[in-house]
Amino acid sequence: MSTILLVLHLLIAIFLVAFILLQRSSGGALDGLGGGNSASSFLTARGTGNFLTKATAILATLFFITSMSLSLYYKGQTGQVVSKSIVQQVPAQQNQPTVPTAE
């Protein structure tokens, strides 16, 4: 379950970054990556903007949901996580070095 959720979370993150970079900004971003008339060659400029905006909002919502799900899932698995703090652990036995004697 955790592997599927983690892979889904990573895929959503990759697509979210890609959709954000494809959106038109003042600098152009990666809008010209499609060649020719950019990404708006398959849709009108307004349609592309609306599609990318809605897709980004949906992906951001899914990213938030999977983040919370992963957090709650791993919170319930306290048996696998070391619950002791480093401060609470007993230090290992330290041996004093032996001083060589002059013969």
Backbone as XML, in Angstrom:
<?xml version="1.0"?>
<chain id="A" units="angstrom">
  <residue number="1" name="MET">
    <atom name="N" x="0.823" y="-1.194" z="0.000"/>
    <atom name="CA" x="0.000" y="0.000" z="0.000"/>
    <atom name="C" x="0.867" y="1.258" z="0.000"/>
  </residue>
  <residue number="2" name="SER">
    <atom name="N" x="1.890" y="1.253" z="0.851"/>
    <atom name="CA" x="2.726" y="2.444" z="0.941"/>
    <atom name="C" x="3.514" y="2.668" z="-0.347"/>
  </residue>
  <residue number="3" name="THR">
    <atom name="N" x="3.928" y="1.585" z="-1.000"/>
    <atom name="CA" x="4.687" y="1.723" z="-2.247"/>
    <atom name="C" x="3.821" y="2.328" z="-3.343"/>
  </residue>
  <residue number="4" name="ILE">
    <atom name="N" x="2.594" y="1.866" z="-3.448"/>
    <atom name="CA" x="1.684" y="2.392" z="-4.467"/>
    <atom name="C" x="1.401" y="3.862" z="-4.209"/>
  </residue>
  <residue number="5" name="LEU">
    <atom name="N" x="1.148" y="4.204" z="-2.967"/>
    <atom name="CA" x="0.855" y="5.589" z="-2.611"/>
    <atom name="C" x="2.066" y="6.487" z="-2.840"/>
  </residue>
  <residue number="6" name="LEU">
    <atom name="N" x="3.255" y="5.980" z="-2.544"/>
    <atom name="CA" x="4.470" y="6.764" z="-2.736"/>
    <atom name="C" x="4.764" y="6.978" z="-4.222"/>
  </residue>
  <residue number="7" name="VAL">
    <atom name="N" x="4.585" y="5.947" z="-5.041"/>
    <atom name="CA" x="4.797" y="6.082" z="-6.485"/>
    <atom name="C" x="3.776" y="7.055" z="-7.078"/>
  </residue>
  <residue number="8" name="LEU">
    <atom name="N" x="2.537" y="6.953" z="-6.652"/>
    <atom name="CA" x="1.505" y="7.878" z="-7.116"/>
    <atom name="C" x="1.848" y="9.318" z="-6.729"/>
  </residue>
  <residue number="9" name="HIS">
    <atom name="N" x="2.334" y="9.491" z="-5.523"/>
    <atom name="CA" x="2.722" y="10.815" z="-5.037"/>
    <atom name="C" x="3.863" y="11.391" z="-5.888"/>
  </residue>
  <residue number="10" name="LEU">
    <atom name="N" x="4.848" y="10.576" z="-6.204"/>
    <atom name="CA" x="5.966" y="11.043" z="-7.027"/>
    <atom name="C" x="5.530" y="11.382" z="-8.448"/>
  </residue>
  <residue number="11" name="LEU">
    <atom name="N" x="4.638" y="10.575" z="-9.021"/>
    <atom name="CA" x="4.141" y="10.875" z="-10.364"/>
    <atom name="C" x="3.348" y="12.181" z="-10.382"/>
  </residue>
  <residue number="12" name="ILE">
    <atom name="N" x="2.536" y="12.393" z="-9.369"/>
    <atom name="CA" x="1.773" y="13.636" z="-9.272"/>
    <atom name="C" x="2.725" y="14.817" z="-9.146"/>
  </residue>
  <residue number="13" name="ALA">
    <atom name="N" x="3.782" y="14.660" z="-8.364"/>
    <atom name="CA" x="4.751" y="15.747" z="-8.196"/>
    <atom name="C" x="5.446" y="16.073" z="-9.514"/>
  </residue>
  <residue number="14" name="ILE">
    <atom name="N" x="5.818" y="15.056" z="-10.279"/>
    <atom name="CA" x="6.482" y="15.281" z="-11.568"/>
    <atom name="C" x="5.542" y="15.986" z="-12.537"/>
  </residue>
  <residue number="15" name="PHE">
    <atom name="N" x="4.308" y="15.513" z="-12.629"/>
    <atom name="CA" x="3.347" y="16.149" z="-13.527"/>
    <atom name="C" x="3.003" y="17.569" z="-13.073"/>
  </residue>
  <residue number="16" name="LEU">
    <atom name="N" x="2.950" y="17.791" z="-11.773"/>
    <atom name="CA" x="2.657" y="19.130" z="-11.259"/>
    <atom name="C" x="3.754" y="20.110" z="-11.669"/>
  </residue>
  <residue number="17" name="VAL">
    <atom name="N" x="5.000" y="19.706" z="-11.540"/>
    <atom name="CA" x="6.108" y="20.569" z="-11.955"/>
    <atom name="C" x="6.041" y="20.823" z="-13.456"/>
  </residue>
  <residue number="18" name="ALA">
    <atom name="N" x="5.761" y="19.789" z="-14.239"/>
    <atom name="CA" x="5.682" y="19.944" z="-15.697"/>
    <atom name="C" x="4.562" y="20.904" z="-16.091"/>
  </residue>
  <residue number="19" name="PHE">
    <atom name="N" x="3.401" y="20.773" z="-15.477"/>
    <atom name="CA" x="2.281" y="21.650" z="-15.815"/>
    <atom name="C" x="2.550" y="23.091" z="-15.386"/>
  </residue>
  <residue number="20" name="ILE">
    <atom name="N" x="3.226" y="23.271" z="-14.274"/>
    <atom name="CA" x="3.559" y="24.637" z="-13.850"/>
    <atom name="C" x="4.544" y="25.268" z="-14.832"/>
  </residue>
  <residue number="21" name="LEU">
    <atom name="N" x="5.528" y="24.486" z="-15.290"/>
    <atom name="CA" x="6.506" y="25.029" z="-16.228"/>
    <atom name="C" x="5.923" y="25.282" z="-17.616"/>
  </residue>
  <residue number="22" name="LEU">
    <atom name="N" x="4.871" y="24.566" z="-17.985"/>
    <atom name="CA" x="4.259" y="24.769" z="-19.289"/>
    <atom name="C" x="3.374" y="26.002" z="-19.356"/>
  </residue>
  <residue number="23" name="GLN">
    <atom name="N" x="2.976" y="26.515" z="-18.214"/>
    <atom name="CA" x="2.103" y="27.674" z="-18.210"/>
    <atom name="C" x="2.855" y="28.913" z="-18.668"/>
  </residue>
  <residue number="24" name="ARG">
    <atom name="N" x="2.146" y="29.777" z="-19.329"/>
    <atom name="CA" x="2.756" y="31.010" z="-19.830"/>
    <atom name="C" x="2.976" y="31.965" z="-18.660"/>
  </residue>
  <residue number="25" name="SER">
    <atom name="N" x="4.163" y="32.499" z="-18.603"/>
    <atom name="CA" x="4.467" y="33.498" z="-17.591"/>
    <atom name="C" x="5.050" y="34.709" z="-18.302"/>
  </residue>
  <residue number="26" name="SER">
    <atom name="N" x="5.503" y="35.668" z="-17.546"/>
    <atom name="CA" x="6.066" y="36.867" z="-18.178"/>
    <atom name="C" x="7.350" y="36.540" z="-18.924"/>
  </residue>
  <residue number="27" name="GLY">
    <atom name="N" x="8.061" y="35.489" z="-18.484"/>
    <atom name="CA" x="9.295" y="35.102" z="-19.149"/>
    <atom name="C" x="9.081" y="34.084" z="-20.237"/>
  </residue>
  <residue number="28" name="GLY">
    <atom name="N" x="7.891" y="33.550" z="-20.372"/>
    <atom name="CA" x="7.614" y="32.570" z="-21.401"/>
    <atom name="C" x="7.696" y="31.141" z="-20.910"/>
  </residue>
  <residue number="29" name="ALA">
    <atom name="N" x="8.455" y="30.866" z="-19.861"/>
    <atom name="CA" x="8.647" y="29.537" z="-19.288"/>
    <atom name="C" x="9.002" y="28.532" z="-20.364"/>
  </residue>
  <residue number="30" name="LEU">
    <atom name="N" x="8.390" y="27.384" z="-20.371"/>
    <atom name="CA" x="8.653" y="26.367" z="-21.381"/>
    <atom name="C" x="7.554" y="26.351" z="-22.426"/>
  </residue>
  <residue number="31" name="ASP">
    <atom name="N" x="6.894" y="27.448" z="-22.604"/>
    <atom name="CA" x="5.770" y="27.525" z="-23.528"/>
    <atom name="C" x="6.204" y="27.262" z="-24.959"/>
  </residue>
  <residue number="32" name="GLY">
    <atom name="N" x="7.402" y="27.623" z="-25.335"/>
    <atom name="CA" x="7.875" y="27.444" z="-26.699"/>
    <atom name="C" x="8.469" y="26.079" z="-26.958"/>
  </residue>
  <residue number="33" name="LEU">
    <atom name="N" x="8.345" y="25.175" z="-26.027"/>
    <atom name="CA" x="8.936" y="23.852" z="-26.152"/>
    <atom name="C" x="8.286" y="23.025" z="-27.247"/>
  </residue>
  <residue number="34" name="GLY">
    <atom name="N" x="7.022" y="23.256" z="-27.530"/>
    <atom name="CA" x="6.305" y="22.468" z="-28.523"/>
    <atom name="C" x="6.714" y="22.773" z="-29.948"/>
  </residue>
  <residue number="35" name="GLY">
    <atom name="N" x="7.415" y="23.820" z="-30.180"/>
    <atom name="CA" x="7.836" y="24.187" z="-31.525"/>
    <atom name="C" x="6.717" y="24.874" z="-32.276"/>
  </residue>
  <residue number="36" name="GLY">
    <atom name="N" x="7.064" y="25.649" z="-33.269"/>
    <atom name="CA" x="6.046" y="26.325" z="-34.068"/>
    <atom name="C" x="5.293" y="27.345" z="-33.253"/>
  </residue>
  <residue number="37" name="ASN">
    <atom name="N" x="4.010" y="27.092" z="-33.094"/>
    <atom name="CA" x="3.138" y="28.023" z="-32.388"/>
    <atom name="C" x="2.981" y="27.622" z="-30.928"/>
  </residue>
  <residue number="38" name="SER">
    <atom name="N" x="3.963" y="26.993" z="-30.358"/>
    <atom name="CA" x="4.032" y="26.556" z="-28.963"/>
    <atom name="C" x="2.926" y="25.552" z="-28.629"/>
  </residue>
  <residue number="39" name="ALA">
    <atom name="N" x="2.629" y="25.457" z="-27.344"/>
    <atom name="CA" x="1.650" y="24.473" z="-26.882"/>
    <atom name="C" x="0.233" y="24.821" z="-27.328"/>
  </residue>
  <residue number="40" name="SER">
    <atom name="N" x="-0.002" y="26.048" z="-27.758"/>
    <atom name="CA" x="-1.341" y="26.450" z="-28.161"/>
    <atom name="C" x="-1.670" y="26.012" z="-29.586"/>
  </residue>
  <residue number="41" name="SER">
    <atom name="N" x="-0.807" y="25.188" z="-30.185"/>
    <atom name="CA" x="-1.089" y="24.732" z="-31.545"/>
    <atom name="C" x="-2.238" y="23.720" z="-31.572"/>
  </residue>
  <residue number="42" name="PHE">
    <atom name="N" x="-2.488" y="23.025" z="-30.470"/>
    <atom name="CA" x="-3.598" y="22.080" z="-30.448"/>
    <atom name="C" x="-4.855" y="22.665" z="-29.822"/>
  </residue>
  <residue number="43" name="LEU">
    <atom name="N" x="-4.736" y="23.771" z="-29.131"/>
    <atom name="CA" x="-5.880" y="24.475" z="-28.562"/>
    <atom name="C" x="-5.669" y="25.968" z="-28.773"/>
  </residue>
  <residue number="44" name="THR">
    <atom name="N" x="-6.710" y="26.726" z="-28.557"/>
    <atom name="CA" x="-6.542" y="28.170" z="-28.621"/>
    <atom name="C" x="-5.739" y="28.629" z="-27.412"/>
  </residue>
  <residue number="45" name="ALA">
    <atom name="N" x="-5.241" y="29.828" z="-27.443"/>
    <atom name="CA" x="-4.427" y="30.340" z="-26.332"/>
    <atom name="C" x="-5.233" y="30.382" z="-25.038"/>
  </residue>
  <residue number="46" name="ARG">
    <atom name="N" x="-6.480" y="30.795" z="-25.132"/>
    <atom name="CA" x="-7.320" y="30.855" z="-23.935"/>
    <atom name="C" x="-7.649" y="29.453" z="-23.435"/>
  </residue>
  <residue number="47" name="GLY">
    <atom name="N" x="-7.932" y="28.541" z="-24.366"/>
    <atom name="CA" x="-8.253" y="27.165" z="-23.975"/>
    <atom name="C" x="-7.076" y="26.467" z="-23.319"/>
  </residue>
  <residue number="48" name="THR">
    <atom name="N" x="-5.878" y="26.705" z="-23.842"/>
    <atom name="CA" x="-4.690" y="26.113" z="-23.246"/>
    <atom name="C" x="-4.462" y="26.644" z="-21.844"/>
  </residue>
  <residue number="49" name="GLY">
    <atom name="N" x="-4.624" y="27.945" z="-21.671"/>
    <atom name="CA" x="-4.445" y="28.545" z="-20.354"/>
    <atom name="C" x="-5.437" y="28.004" z="-19.345"/>
  </residue>
  <residue number="50" name="ASN">
    <atom name="N" x="-6.689" y="27.898" z="-19.759"/>
    <atom name="CA" x="-7.704" y="27.358" z="-18.849"/>
    <atom name="C" x="-7.429" y="25.903" z="-18.517"/>
  </residue>
  <residue number="51" name="PHE">
    <atom name="N" x="-7.046" y="25.120" z="-19.524"/>
    <atom name="CA" x="-6.751" y="23.707" z="-19.296"/>
    <atom name="C" x="-5.581" y="23.542" z="-18.332"/>
  </residue>
  <residue number="52" name="LEU">
    <atom name="N" x="-4.502" y="24.286" z="-18.566"/>
    <atom name="CA" x="-3.330" y="24.171" z="-17.699"/>
    <atom name="C" x="-3.622" y="24.652" z="-16.288"/>
  </residue>
  <residue number="53" name="THR">
    <atom name="N" x="-4.419" y="25.687" z="-16.157"/>
    <atom name="CA" x="-4.774" y="26.195" z="-14.830"/>
    <atom name="C" x="-5.610" y="25.180" z="-14.060"/>
  </residue>
  <residue number="54" name="LYS">
    <atom name="N" x="-6.600" y="24.593" z="-14.728"/>
    <atom name="CA" x="-7.449" y="23.596" z="-14.064"/>
    <atom name="C" x="-6.661" y="22.332" z="-13.734"/>
  </residue>
  <residue number="55" name="ALA">
    <atom name="N" x="-5.817" y="21.898" z="-14.661"/>
    <atom name="CA" x="-5.014" y="20.700" z="-14.427"/>
    <atom name="C" x="-4.037" y="20.919" z="-13.278"/>
  </residue>
  <residue number="56" name="THR">
    <atom name="N" x="-3.461" y="22.110" z="-13.195"/>
    <atom name="CA" x="-2.541" y="22.419" z="-12.103"/>
    <atom name="C" x="-3.273" y="22.425" z="-10.766"/>
  </residue>
  <residue number="57" name="ALA">
    <atom name="N" x="-4.466" y="22.979" z="-10.737"/>
    <atom name="CA" x="-5.247" y="22.997" z="-9.499"/>
    <atom name="C" x="-5.624" y="21.581" z="-9.061"/>
  </residue>
  <residue number="58" name="ILE">
    <atom name="N" x="-5.997" y="20.743" z="-10.004"/>
    <atom name="CA" x="-6.356" y="19.359" z="-9.684"/>
    <atom name="C" x="-5.134" y="18.596" z="-9.179"/>
  </residue>
  <residue number="59" name="LEU">
    <atom name="N" x="-4.003" y="18.761" z="-9.876"/>
    <atom name="CA" x="-2.778" y="18.078" z="-9.453"/>
    <atom name="C" x="-2.302" y="18.570" z="-8.089"/>
  </residue>
  <residue number="60" name="ALA">
    <atom name="N" x="-2.441" y="19.874" z="-7.820"/>
    <atom name="CA" x="-2.045" y="20.400" z="-6.515"/>
    <atom name="C" x="-2.924" y="19.819" z="-5.408"/>
  </residue>
  <residue number="61" name="THR">
    <atom name="N" x="-4.210" y="19.676" z="-5.679"/>
    <atom name="CA" x="-5.117" y="19.075" z="-4.698"/>
    <atom name="C" x="-4.760" y="17.613" z="-4.454"/>
  </residue>
  <residue number="62" name="LEU">
    <atom name="N" x="-4.492" y="16.873" z="-5.532"/>
    <atom name="CA" x="-4.089" y="15.469" z="-5.392"/>
    <atom name="C" x="-2.759" y="15.348" z="-4.653"/>
  </residue>
  <residue number="63" name="PHE">
    <atom name="N" x="-1.834" y="16.265" z="-4.909"/>
    <atom name="CA" x="-0.547" y="16.259" z="-4.218"/>
    <atom name="C" x="-0.752" y="16.460" z="-2.721"/>
  </residue>
  <residue number="64" name="PHE">
    <atom name="N" x="-1.633" y="17.389" z="-2.359"/>
    <atom name="CA" x="-1.929" y="17.635" z="-0.951"/>
    <atom name="C" x="-2.561" y="16.414" z="-0.300"/>
  </residue>
  <residue number="65" name="ILE">
    <atom name="N" x="-3.490" y="15.781" z="-1.001"/>
    <atom name="CA" x="-4.175" y="14.604" z="-0.454"/>
    <atom name="C" x="-3.198" y="13.445" z="-0.258"/>
  </residue>
  <residue number="66" name="THR">
    <atom name="N" x="-2.344" y="13.200" z="-1.263"/>
    <atom name="CA" x="-1.380" y="12.093" z="-1.114"/>
    <atom name="C" x="-0.339" y="12.413" z="-0.052"/>
  </residue>
  <residue number="67" name="SER">
    <atom name="N" x="0.025" y="13.678" z="0.103"/>
    <atom name="CA" x="0.966" y="14.049" z="1.168"/>
    <atom name="C" x="0.373" y="13.763" z="2.540"/>
  </residue>
  <residue number="68" name="MET">
    <atom name="N" x="-0.869" y="14.152" z="2.721"/>
    <atom name="CA" x="-1.526" y="13.900" z="4.009"/>
    <atom name="C" x="-1.722" y="12.410" z="4.241"/>
  </residue>
  <residue number="69" name="SER">
    <atom name="N" x="-2.072" y="11.668" z="3.182"/>
    <atom name="CA" x="-2.269" y="10.226" z="3.311"/>
    <atom name="C" x="-0.978" y="9.525" z="3.698"/>
  </residue>
  <residue number="70" name="LEU">
    <atom name="N" x="0.123" y="9.909" z="3.053"/>
    <atom name="CA" x="1.414" y="9.320" z="3.400"/>
    <atom name="C" x="1.810" y="9.657" z="4.834"/>
  </residue>
  <residue number="71" name="SER">
    <atom name="N" x="1.542" y="10.889" z="5.231"/>
    <atom name="CA" x="1.867" y="11.300" z="6.595"/>
    <atom name="C" x="1.080" y="10.486" z="7.621"/>
  </residue>
  <residue number="72" name="LEU">
    <atom name="N" x="-0.205" y="10.330" z="7.387"/>
    <atom name="CA" x="-1.032" y="9.560" z="8.318"/>
    <atom name="C" x="-0.691" y="8.082" z="8.283"/>
  </residue>
  <residue number="73" name="TYR">
    <atom name="N" x="-0.336" y="7.566" z="7.112"/>
    <atom name="CA" x="0.005" y="6.145" z="6.998"/>
    <atom name="C" x="1.284" y="5.832" z="7.767"/>
  </residue>
  <residue number="74" name="TYR">
    <atom name="N" x="2.299" y="6.667" z="7.594"/>
    <atom name="CA" x="3.563" y="6.406" z="8.284"/>
    <atom name="C" x="3.506" y="6.780" z="9.751"/>
  </residue>
  <residue number="75" name="LYS">
    <atom name="N" x="2.564" y="7.616" z="10.147"/>
    <atom name="CA" x="2.387" y="7.946" z="11.561"/>
    <atom name="C" x="1.885" y="6.721" z="12.321"/>
  </residue>
  <residue number="76" name="GLY">
    <atom name="N" x="1.063" y="5.913" z="11.683"/>
    <atom name="CA" x="0.515" y="4.728" z="12.317"/>
    <atom name="C" x="1.508" y="3.589" z="12.444"/>
  </residue>
  <residue number="77" name="GLN">
    <atom name="N" x="2.637" y="3.676" z="11.775"/>
    <atom name="CA" x="3.635" y="2.612" z="11.824"/>
    <atom name="C" x="4.754" y="2.964" z="12.791"/>
  </residue>
  <residue number="78" name="THR">
    <atom name="N" x="4.404" y="3.092" z="14.081"/>
    <atom name="CA" x="5.415" y="3.461" z="15.071"/>
    <atom name="C" x="6.299" y="2.292" z="15.447"/>
  </residue>
  <residue number="79" name="GLY">
    <atom name="N" x="5.892" y="1.059" z="15.159"/>
    <atom name="CA" x="6.708" y="-0.098" z="15.497"/>
    <atom name="C" x="7.980" y="-0.188" z="14.679"/>
  </residue>
  <residue number="80" name="GLN">
    <atom name="N" x="7.967" y="0.347" z="13.473"/>
    <atom name="CA" x="9.129" y="0.262" z="12.607"/>
    <atom name="C" x="10.102" y="1.412" z="12.826"/>
  </residue>
  <residue number="81" name="VAL">
    <atom name="N" x="9.652" y="2.456" z="13.458"/>
    <atom name="CA" x="10.487" y="3.626" z="13.668"/>
    <atom name="C" x="11.113" y="3.522" z="15.055"/>
  </residue>
  <residue number="82" name="VAL">
    <atom name="N" x="12.382" y="3.855" z="15.151"/>
    <atom name="CA" x="13.038" y="3.843" z="16.452"/>
    <atom name="C" x="12.458" y="4.979" z="17.270"/>
  </residue>
  <residue number="83" name="SER">
    <atom name="N" x="11.894" y="4.611" z="18.428"/>
    <atom name="CA" x="11.203" y="5.621" z="19.226"/>
    <atom name="C" x="12.111" y="6.273" z="20.254"/>
  </residue>
  <residue number="84" name="LYS">
    <atom name="N" x="13.320" y="5.760" z="20.437"/>
    <atom name="CA" x="14.219" y="6.369" z="21.410"/>
    <atom name="C" x="14.963" y="7.539" z="20.792"/>
  </residue>
  <residue number="85" name="SER">
    <atom name="N" x="15.166" y="8.518" z="21.597"/>
    <atom name="CA" x="15.950" y="9.661" z="21.172"/>
    <atom name="C" x="17.427" y="9.348" z="21.375"/>
  </residue>
  <residue number="86" name="ILE">
    <atom name="N" x="18.273" y="10.041" z="20.688"/>
    <atom name="CA" x="19.712" y="9.848" z="20.863"/>
    <atom name="C" x="20.117" y="10.230" z="22.276"/>
  </residue>
  <residue number="87" name="VAL">
    <atom name="N" x="19.445" y="11.207" z="22.847"/>
    <atom name="CA" x="19.770" y="11.656" z="24.190"/>
    <atom name="C" x="19.419" y="10.578" z="25.216"/>
  </residue>
  <residue number="88" name="GLN">
    <atom name="N" x="18.371" y="9.802" z="24.973"/>
    <atom name="CA" x="17.919" y="8.791" z="25.919"/>
    <atom name="C" x="18.734" y="7.505" z="25.850"/>
  </residue>
  <residue number="89" name="GLN">
    <atom name="N" x="19.484" y="7.289" z="24.789"/>
    <atom name="CA" x="20.242" y="6.053" z="24.653"/>
    <atom name="C" x="21.439" y="6.052" z="25.597"/>
  </residue>
  <residue number="90" name="VAL">
    <atom name="N" x="21.763" y="4.868" z="26.106"/>
    <atom name="CA" x="22.897" y="4.701" z="26.998"/>
    <atom name="C" x="24.163" y="4.705" z="26.148"/>
  </residue>
  <residue number="91" name="PRO">
    <atom name="N" x="25.158" y="5.501" z="26.526"/>
    <atom name="CA" x="26.374" y="5.527" z="25.721"/>
    <atom name="C" x="27.104" y="4.192" z="25.792"/>
  </residue>
  <residue number="92" name="ALA">
    <atom name="N" x="27.807" y="3.867" z="24.722"/>
    <atom name="CA" x="28.562" y="2.626" z="24.666"/>
    <atom name="C" x="29.727" y="2.698" z="25.638"/>
  </residue>
  <residue number="93" name="GLN">
    <atom name="N" x="30.181" y="1.522" z="26.083"/>
    <atom name="CA" x="31.301" y="1.440" z="27.010"/>
    <atom name="C" x="32.553" y="1.976" z="26.329"/>
  </residue>
  <residue number="94" name="GLN">
    <atom name="N" x="33.192" y="2.931" z="26.948"/>
    <atom name="CA" x="34.404" y="3.497" z="26.374"/>
    <atom name="C" x="35.615" y="2.938" z="27.100"/>
  </residue>
  <residue number="95" name="ASN">
    <atom name="N" x="36.533" y="2.406" z="26.349"/>
    <atom name="CA" x="37.758" y="1.852" z="26.920"/>
    <atom name="C" x="38.826" y="2.927" z="26.970"/>
  </residue>
  <residue number="96" name="GLN">
    <atom name="N" x="39.533" y="2.969" z="28.078"/>
    <atom name="CA" x="40.633" y="3.907" z="28.214"/>
    <atom name="C" x="41.835" y="3.357" z="27.455"/>
  </residue>
  <residue number="97" name="PRO">
    <atom name="N" x="42.491" y="4.188" z="26.680"/>
    <atom name="CA" x="43.672" y="3.691" z="25.979"/>
    <atom name="C" x="44.804" y="3.394" z="26.964"/>
  </residue>
  <residue number="98" name="THR">
    <atom name="N" x="45.547" y="2.364" z="26.692"/>
    <atom name="CA" x="46.655" y="1.999" z="27.566"/>
    <atom name="C" x="47.872" y="2.831" z="27.192"/>
  </residue>
  <residue number="99" name="VAL">
    <atom name="N" x="48.554" y="3.281" z="28.208"/>
    <atom name="CA" x="49.744" y="4.099" z="28.000"/>
    <atom name="C" x="50.932" y="3.151" z="27.880"/>
  </residue>
  <residue number="100" name="PRO">
    <atom name="N" x="51.701" y="3.254" z="26.815"/>
    <atom name="CA" x="52.856" y="2.353" z="26.681"/>
    <atom name="C" x="53.920" y="2.707" z="27.736"/>
  </residue>
  <residue number="101" name="THR">
    <atom name="N" x="54.522" y="1.692" z="28.265"/>
    <atom name="CA" x="55.556" y="1.896" z="29.282"/>
    <atom name="C" x="56.924" y="1.896" z="28.615"/>
  </residue>
  <residue number="102" name="ALA">
    <atom name="N" x="57.831" y="2.689" z="29.141"/>
    <atom name="CA" x="59.199" y="2.761" z="28.602"/>
    <atom name="C" x="60.027" y="1.684" z="29.254"/>
  </residue>
  <residue number="103" name="GLU">
    <atom name="N" x="60.648" y="0.844" z="28.501"/>
    <atom name="CA" x="61.461" y="-0.234" z="29.068"/>
    <atom name="C" x="62.910" y="0.048" z="28.952"/>
  </residue>
</chain>
